[in-house]
Amino acid sequence: KFESSLPQAKEVVLIAVLTALTVVMRIVFSPLPFFKPVTALIILAALVFGSEAGFLIGALSALLSNFYYGQGIWTPFQMFAWGLIGSLSGLLKGILKLEKFWSYFFLLMLGIFSGFVFAVIMDIQTVLFIDNYFNLKRFILATAASFPFTLIHIFSNVFFLLAFGEIMLRIFGRIKDKYF
């Protein structure tokens, strides 16, 4: 979308502000390993503003926050994982129009699914880094070793979506109604 037509300044500013919010939240929660609101914020932003914005917010959040955490071989994989989560979440914009119970149910399922997607991509990165090719046995071992951290990530997604999902969706919706 951004290559076929020039983006408006308000779109660029919105993506920049939401990316900055996710970066700051990742840094603020740095004392708690894997318990961060980044994935939840990417999901919520993408559900309101669409797949393109979700992908950019996710990818840029990983790139920019890793200036604090440290850049490495994992950075492109994190960018892809969070970008993919944002893009897929943007495709599900219709769940917000469902009855409140079902929209919460699908939102929480999206948080759980996103935790697994992120973990699988990062475990693939681990295997490629160690072996320089995909080794299924090592992938299974890496997945098993990282499973407790995956559960923490999934729990944080569910927690932040439950705690702040409704209010953030309302705020994002007002921004979209007013400026877009």
N, C-alpha and C positions, 0 to 999 in steps of 0.2 A: 504494500500500500504506500509506504513512504518513498519507494523508488519510482512509482508510476505517477505520483502527483506530489507536489510540494506540500509538506505538512504546515498547518497553521501554527502560529506562535503559541496559541493557547494549548494545542495538543502537546507540543514539545515541553512547555512549562509544566503541564500536568504530569507527564511521564517523568520529568526531572524531579519534581517535588515528591511524587510517590516513590521513586527510586531512592531519593535521599531519606525518606521516612523509613524504608526497609533497611537501608544501610545503618542508620542511626539505631534502629531497634536491634539489629544484629549485634552491634557493638555494645549497646547498653546491657544486653543479656549475655555478654561474653563470659561472665563467671559461671554460667549454667551451661555445661556442654550439651549441645544438641537440643536444648530447650529454648527455642527462639521463635518469634512471631513472623519470621520472614515468609515462610510458605503460606501461612494463613493470610497475610497481607497481599501476597501475589494473587492468591485465589480470589479474594474479595475484590481487588481492583479489576481483575480480568472479568469477573462476573458482571461488573457494571460497565466497564469501558471497552471490553472486547478482547479478542485474541491477539491482535497486533500490539496493543498497549500491554497486555499481560506478558507477552513474550519479551518485549523490550524491558519492562520493569524487572522481570525475573533475571534475564541475562545481565543487565547492567548492575543489578543488585549484587550478584556474585562477583563480577569484575571489580566493582568499586569497593565493596567491603573487604575484599582480599588485599587491598592496599594496607589495611589494618592487620588482618590475620596472616597475610603472607601469600604472595603469588606462587604458583607452582603448576605441576602437571595436572593437578586436580581442577584448576580454575576453568579451563574450557568445558570440562565435564559438568561442573557446577552450573556454569552459564547455560549449557544445553539442558540440564535437568530442570532448573527453575524456569527457563524459558519455555520448555515443553509443558510444564505444569501450568504456567500462565496461559499458554496458547490453548491447551485442552480445556482449561477452566472457562476461557472466553467463549468456547463453543457451546457451553452449557448455560448461557445466559437465561434461557427459558425457565430454569428451575426456580428463579426468584418469583415467577408469576404463579407458582403452585400454592396450594393451601399451606398455611404456616407450618404445620407439622411436617408435611412432605418436603417442603423447601429446606427445613432444618435437617431432616433425615438425609437428603441428598447432599447437603452441604457437608455434613459430618462424614459421609461416605467418601466424598471428594477429598476431604482432609486425610482420611485413612489411606485411600488409594494413592494420593500424592506422596505420602511418606514412603510407601513401598516403591513407587517409581523413582524417587530420588535415591533411595538406598540401592536399587538394582543398578542404576547408572553409575553410582559411585563405586559399587563393588566391581563392576566391569572395568572401571578406571584402575582400581587396585590391581586386578589381575593383569591388565595390559602393562602396567608399570613394572610389575614384578617379572613377568614372563616374556614380555614383548610380543605376545600373541595371546589369543583367547584360549585358556585352559579350563575346561569345564570342572575338573576336580578342584582346582584352586578357587574357582568361582563359588562352588558350593561351600568350601571351607571359609572363604571370605564372607559369604552371606551369613553363615552360622556364627562367625566371630563378631560380626557387626550387628547381629540381631538385637541385643540389648539396647544399642544406640538407636536402632531403627524404631524400637518400641518407644523410646523417649521422644524421638522426633514425631512419631504418630500421636502420642499423648499430647505433646505441645500443640500440634495442629488442632486437635479436637478441643483442647482447653481454650486456645485463643479464638477459635471460631465460635465456641459457645459463649465465651466471656465478652467478646467485642464484635462478633460478627454482625449482629443486628444493628448496632449503633454505627459501625463503619459502613455497612451497606446503605443506611439512611443518609449518612454524610456524603458518601460517594454519589448516591442518587441525586441529592440536592445539587451537588457540583455539576453533575451531568445535565440536569434539567436547566440550570441557570446558564451554563456556558456552552452547551453543545446542542 
